[in-house]
Amino acid sequence: MNLLRKSMMFILSFSPLYLLILIMNLAVFDRFFRKEATLSDNLFIALIAILSIISVASLIIFAKVPSVNYIHYSTIKRPKDIVLSYLFTYIIPFVAMDLDNLGTVVANIFLFLLIWCLYVRLNLFYINPILSVFGYLSYEADGKIIITNIPYQKLIHTHKLNGAYFSDEIFVAKKQANSSK
């Protein structure tokens, strides 16, 4: 998977954060709609809008990935609670961000970029709360990660799935492409 698609999945994984930050900063929107917004207010709104658009585009791209490959596996393990760990470890610090404090903003931008670097480099895009909300869970199967909306009870009896490789270690299998199984 190339850097752009990995980055888009990273931005998608943080989309709950954008909503929380918006709720915490409703005064910025109030100033914006009253035509009293400062340059930083306008930059904030533009950034949230861009990140939100990228998130929606990422979700659409993920939904349209064609099933052109297959994977065989002998064992599959249930997903771990890594999505919850991800949420609490990374999103909570951002929620505490004070937009009026430049030091807090810079520190959070640095943290966001560091997490992005790790997320992309380590192929962690399967840790994504938004995919989980849409029914896609991550499983470990013979050293690879399978992201799927197929129930676990069906996966333990299947051993072959149609889908697409997002990277050498990550495979996406959709229920509709495996309905005959």
C-alpha positions in Angstrom: 0.0 0.0 0.0 1.5 3.3 -0.9 2.1 6.2 1.5 -0.9 8.2 0.3 -3.4 5.4 1.0 -1.8 4.5 4.4 -1.9 8.2 5.3 -5.6 8.4 4.3 -6.4 5.5 6.5 -4.5 7.1 9.3 -6.6 10.3 8.9 -9.8 8.2 8.8 -8.8 6.5 12.1 -8.7 9.9 13.8 -12.1 11.1 12.5 -13.8 10.8 15.9 -11.2 13.2 17.1 -12.3 15.9 14.6 -15.8 15.7 15.8 -14.7 16.0 19.4 -12.5 18.9 18.7 -15.3 20.6 16.8 -17.7 20.2 19.8 -15.0 21.5 22.2 -14.5 24.6 20.0 -18.0 25.7 19.0 -17.0 29.3 19.8 -14.7 29.2 16.7 -17.7 28.4 14.5 -19.8 31.0 16.2 -17.1 33.7 15.4 -16.8 32.3 11.8 -20.6 32.5 11.1 -20.7 36.0 12.7 -17.9 37.0 10.3 -15.6 37.8 13.3 -13.2 34.8 12.8 -9.5 35.4 13.2 -6.8 33.9 10.9 -6.3 31.0 13.3 -10.0 30.4 13.5 -10.1 30.2 9.7 -7.1 27.9 9.6 -8.7 25.7 12.2 -11.9 25.4 10.2 -10.1 24.7 7.0 -7.9 22.0 8.6 -10.9 20.2 10.1 -12.8 20.5 6.8 -9.8 19.0 4.9 -9.3 16.2 7.4 -13.1 15.4 7.3 -13.1 15.3 3.5 -10.1 13.0 3.4 -11.8 10.8 6.0 -14.9 10.4 3.9 -12.9 9.8 0.7 -10.9 7.1 2.6 -14.0 5.3 3.7 -15.4 5.4 0.1 -12.1 4.1 -1.3 -12.0 1.3 1.3 -15.6 0.3 0.5 -14.8 0.1 -3.2 -11.7 -2.1 -3.0 -12.2 -4.9 -5.5 -11.8 -8.5 -4.5 -9.0 -9.6 -6.9 -7.0 -11.9 -4.7 -7.5 -14.7 -2.2 -5.8 -15.9 1.0 -5.6 -19.4 2.5 -5.1 -19.8 6.2 -5.1 -22.6 8.7 -5.7 -20.8 12.0 -7.4 -17.5 12.8 -7.4 -15.6 16.1 -10.0 -13.3 17.4 -9.3 -9.6 17.4 -7.7 -8.0 20.4 -8.8 -4.8 22.1 -6.2 -2.8 20.2 -8.8 -0.4 18.9 -9.8 0.7 22.4 -6.1 1.0 23.3 -5.6 3.2 20.2 -8.5 5.4 21.1 -7.5 6.0 24.7 -3.8 6.3 24.1 -3.9 8.6 21.2 -7.2 10.4 20.9 -7.5 11.4 24.6 -4.4 13.7 24.6 -5.7 15.6 21.6 -9.1 16.2 23.2 -7.3 18.0 26.0 -5.7 20.3 23.5 -6.2 24.0 24.3 -6.3 25.9 20.9 -5.5 29.2 22.6 -2.2 27.8 24.0 0.4 27.7 21.2 2.6 25.3 23.2 -0.2 22.8 23.5 -1.1 23.1 19.8 2.5 22.6 18.7 3.0 19.6 21.1 -0.2 18.0 19.8 0.8 18.5 16.1 4.2 16.9 16.9 2.4 14.0 18.6 0.0 13.6 15.6 2.9 13.5 13.2 4.8 11.0 15.3 1.8 8.7 15.5 1.3 9.1 11.7 4.9 8.1 11.1 4.6 5.0 13.2 1.2 4.1 11.8 2.4 4.3 8.2 5.8 2.7 8.8 4.4 -0.2 10.9 1.4 -0.9 8.6 -1.0 -0.3 11.5 -3.9 0.9 9.4 -5.9 -2.1 10.5 -6.2 -0.5 13.9 -9.1 1.8 12.9 -12.1 2.5 15.1 -14.1 3.7 12.1 -13.7 0.4 10.3 -14.8 -1.3 13.5 -17.9 0.9 13.6 -18.7 -0.3 10.1 -18.3 -3.9 11.1 -14.8 -4.6 10.0 -12.7 -6.4 12.6 -9.0 -7.4 12.4 -8.0 -11.0 12.8 -4.6 -12.7 12.9 -4.3 -15.6 10.5 -1.0 -17.4 10.0 1.1 -14.3 10.6 -1.0 -12.0 8.4 -3.8 -9.6 9.3 -7.3 -10.1 7.8 -9.7 -7.2 8.0 -13.2 -8.4 7.4 -16.9 -8.0 8.2 -17.4 -11.8 8.1 -18.3 -13.2 11.5 -15.6 -15.1 13.4 -17.7 -18.3 13.6 -17.7 -18.4 9.8 -14.0 -17.6 9.5 -12.9 -20.5 11.7 -14.5 -22.9 9.2 -13.7 -21.2 5.9 -9.9 -21.2 5.5 -10.0 -19.4 2.2 -11.2 -15.8 1.5 -11.6 -13.7 -1.6 -10.4 -10.1 -1.2 -7.5 -7.8 -1.8 -4.0 -7.3 -0.3 -3.5 -3.8 1.1 0.1 -4.7 1.9 2.1 -7.9 2.1 0.8 -8.6 5.6 -2.8 -7.1 5.4 -5.7 -8.6 3.6 -9.2 -7.2 3.3 -12.1 -9.7 2.8 -15.6 -8.4 2.4 -18.7 -10.5 3.2 -20.3 -9.8 -0.2 -17.2 -11.1 -2.0 -17.4 -14.3 0.1 -21.1 -14.9 0.3 -21.0 -18.3 -1.4 -18.6 -19.6 1.3 
